[in-house]
C-alpha cells in the first residue's frame, strides 16, 4: 500500500467520527462494506421483481 492510500483511510476514519455514515432507512451507523442501506434493512426489504416485468 502506498502512503497516500493509508493516509486517505486515516482521514476517512476521522471523518466518520465527526459525520458517521448512516443507513437511509433506519438511521443506524453503516459498516465499511455497506453502501446506503444497512444489511438488516436490505434483508427485510420486500422483493419487487421489477426486472422480470416489461
C-alpha positions as YAML, in Angstrom:
chain: A
units: angstrom
residues:
- id: 1
  name: UNK
  ca: [0.00, 0.00, 0.00]
- id: 2
  name: UNK
  ca: [1.15, 3.49, -0.67]
- id: 3
  name: UNK
  ca: [1.41, 6.21, 1.93]
- id: 4
  name: UNK
  ca: [-1.30, 8.20, 0.13]
- id: 5
  name: UNK
  ca: [-3.76, 5.31, 0.36]
- id: 6
  name: UNK
  ca: [-3.02, 4.80, 4.06]
- id: 7
  name: UNK
  ca: [-3.42, 8.49, 4.82]
- id: 8
  name: UNK
  ca: [-6.73, 8.55, 2.91]
- id: 9
  name: UNK
  ca: [-8.01, 5.70, 5.09]
- id: 10
  name: UNK
  ca: [-6.99, 7.55, 8.25]
- id: 11
  name: UNK
  ca: [-8.73, 10.73, 7.07]
- id: 12
  name: UNK
  ca: [-11.87, 8.77, 6.19]
- id: 13
  name: UNK
  ca: [-11.92, 7.17, 9.63]
- id: 14
  name: UNK
  ca: [-11.51, 10.54, 11.34]
- id: 15
  name: UNK
  ca: [-14.31, 12.00, 9.21]
- id: 16
  name: UNK
  ca: [-16.58, 9.09, 10.16]
- id: 17
  name: UNK
  ca: [-16.14, 10.01, 13.83]
- id: 18
  name: UNK
  ca: [-17.44, 13.51, 13.14]
- id: 19
  name: UNK
  ca: [-20.03, 12.67, 10.46]
- id: 20
  name: UNK
  ca: [-20.81, 8.95, 10.57]
- id: 21
  name: UNK
  ca: [-22.43, 7.35, 7.54]
- id: 22
  name: UNK
  ca: [-25.92, 6.21, 8.47]
- id: 23
  name: UNK
  ca: [-28.50, 3.92, 6.89]
- id: 24
  name: UNK
  ca: [-31.08, 5.82, 4.86]
- id: 25
  name: UNK
  ca: [-33.86, 3.52, 6.06]
- id: 26
  name: UNK
  ca: [-33.26, 3.09, 9.80]
- id: 27
  name: UNK
  ca: [-30.50, 5.55, 10.74]
- id: 28
  name: UNK
  ca: [-28.01, 3.00, 12.11]
- id: 29
  name: UNK
  ca: [-24.30, 3.54, 11.53]
- id: 30
  name: UNK
  ca: [-23.13, 1.76, 8.36]
- id: 31
  name: UNK
  ca: [-20.25, -0.66, 8.28]
- id: 32
  name: UNK
  ca: [-17.35, -0.14, 5.89]
- id: 33
  name: UNK
  ca: [-18.66, -2.52, 3.21]
- id: 34
  name: UNK
  ca: [-22.27, -1.25, 3.27]
- id: 35
  name: UNK
  ca: [-23.47, 1.27, 0.72]
- id: 36
  name: UNK
  ca: [-26.51, 3.44, 1.54]
- id: 37
  name: UNK
  ca: [-28.68, 0.87, 3.31]
- id: 38
  name: UNK
  ca: [-27.57, -1.46, 6.11]
- id: 39
  name: UNK
  ca: [-27.61, -5.22, 5.74]
- id: 40
  name: UNK
  ca: [-30.56, -5.65, 8.12]
- id: 41
  name: UNK
  ca: [-32.72, -3.25, 6.09]
- id: 42
  name: UNK
  ca: [-31.70, -4.89, 2.81]
- id: 43
  name: UNK
  ca: [-32.64, -8.27, 4.24]
- id: 44
  name: UNK
  ca: [-36.07, -7.04, 5.34]
- id: 45
  name: UNK
  ca: [-36.86, -5.23, 2.07]
- id: 46
  name: UNK
  ca: [-39.58, -6.88, 0.00]
- id: 47
  name: UNK
  ca: [-38.65, -8.20, -3.42]
- id: 48
  name: UNK
  ca: [-40.34, -6.38, -6.29]
- id: 49
  name: UNK
  ca: [-39.45, -8.48, -9.37]
- id: 50
  name: UNK
  ca: [-39.37, -5.31, -11.48]
- id: 51
  name: UNK
  ca: [-36.54, -6.78, -13.54]
- id: 52
  name: UNK
  ca: [-38.85, -9.54, -14.80]
- id: 53
  name: UNK
  ca: [-41.62, -7.17, -15.90]
- id: 54
  name: UNK
  ca: [-41.68, -5.50, -19.31]
...
